[in-house]
Amino acid sequence: MARYHLPTIYYYKPNGSSDFFDTGRLKEALSKILVPFYPIAGRLGYDENGRLEIICNAEGVLFVEAETTSVMEHLIGFQHTLGDGTAALHFISSWVNTSRGLSPTIAPFIDRTPIRARDPPAPKFHHVENDPSPVLKFASKSQSNDHKPSIVSTFKLTADQLNTLKAKANVANANCGIKYISFNILVAHIWRCVSKARVSPPIKIPSCVFQLMVDINWILLSHKATSAISAPDYSEKMSDLNTLVTGPRTFRCPNLPVVSWIWLPKYEADFRWVRSIYMGPGNVVHEGKIYILPSPVNDESLSLVTRLEIPHMKAFEKLLYEF
């Protein structure tokens, strides 16, 4: 579980309406929608056993109205401990509907009873996804504590570039007998580029290594149902839940988490004015994390938002477009 605050930013272009960006209406709608979504207005705390919990104390949320000469017009933050991207967009969508005088399309399901650990806990297997990453053989002794300067950058891949990448990947993997979907090809390409950018001399990568990655992915999916049942039991038996918390050690070099926002309804937040012209993360908290975002104009292009160490970012930018 990730424990950090994830800001998301929405850009809106003025449409000439006299009530454009009416903050009074926004606040009124927010106060209404927080009733069914009451955990969002809670506070993180710890119970008597030291376990993290959401304290629902009816204290509300902070709403800040500010003016700026920049082009930023709407900033929303979401605590990742509370939910994932789907949950965050569900709340935003419900807020939008309330602002427009409509009822939320889908009511939030707050009851956590179905996903609680069994009594007594009975994990089915050891959850290797919670084990610490192995130490690299070529890593220096100080690597684990070596926090090097990093930078956030955004890169755009057009529809033509994505089609070219897909065509070349399928030709290169013709002997494997499988044609891969665009998303898997893009993630494999990103992984290759980041790996080459991070390692000197570059790693020699076999032409069909992608087969292994895809097979592992399907193996994980096949155990998804069993894992969903076993995971709460596994965490319930842990004496120190902090060992399960993801943080910089699980994200930064040599790790590479890739998060897809392609299928999220990112640009549907229309508070009676107009659709947002951009929505994305306000920051990439950890080095080595990449977000894949869809185009706001439906031109089939994609954008990559990532944080990498400064020298790695320069090499990654060069390698990304070499295909």
DAJO-V301716 format. One record per pair of residues at least 12 apart in sequence whose C-alpha atoms are under 7 Angstrom apart, sorted by the first residue. I is the first residue (numbers start at 1). J is the second residue. If there is no record, write none. Layout:
i;j
I;J
I;J
This chain:
i;j
1;244
1;245
1;246
2;80
2;81
2;245
2;246
2;247
3;80
3;81
3;245
4;79
4;80
4;81
5;77
5;78
5;79
5;80
6;77
6;78
6;79
6;80
7;76
7;77
7;78
7;281
7;282
7;283
8;75
8;76
8;77
8;280
8;281
8;282
9;74
9;75
9;76
9;279
9;280
9;281
9;282
10;73
10;74
10;75
10;276
10;278
10;279
11;72
11;73
11;74
11;276
11;277
11;278
11;279
12;73
12;276
12;277
13;277
15;273
20;273
25;99
26;99
29;95
29;98
29;99
30;95
33;94
33;95
33;98
36;108
37;108
39;54
39;56
41;56
41;58
41;59
41;60
41;61
42;54
42;55
42;56
42;57
42;58
43;55
43;56
86;264
89;265
92;269
93;269
96;269
96;270
96;271
99;271
100;271
100;272
115;232
116;232
117;232
117;233
117;236
118;233
121;233
121;236
121;237
122;233
123;230
123;231
123;233
123;234
124;230
130;244
148;309
149;309
149;310
150;287
150;307
150;308
150;309
150;310
151;307
151;308
151;309
151;310
152;284
152;306
152;307
152;308
153;305
153;306
153;307
154;303
154;304
154;305
154;306
155;303
155;304
155;305
156;302
156;303
156;304
157;301
157;302
157;303
158;301
158;302
159;300
159;301
165;323
166;182
166;185
169;185
173;208
176;208
188;210
190;320
193;316
193;319
193;320
194;316
197;312
197;315
197;316
198;312
248;286
251;286
251;287
251;288
251;289
252;286
252;287
252;288
253;288
255;288
256;288
256;289
257;288
257;289
257;290
258;289
258;290
258;291
259;290
259;291
259;292
260;291
260;292
260;293
261;291
261;292
261;293
262;292
262;293
262;294
266;279
267;279
267;296
277;296
278;296
284;306
284;307
286;307
287;307
287;308
287;309
288;307
288;308
289;306
289;307
290;304
290;305
290;306
291;304
291;305
291;306
292;304
292;305
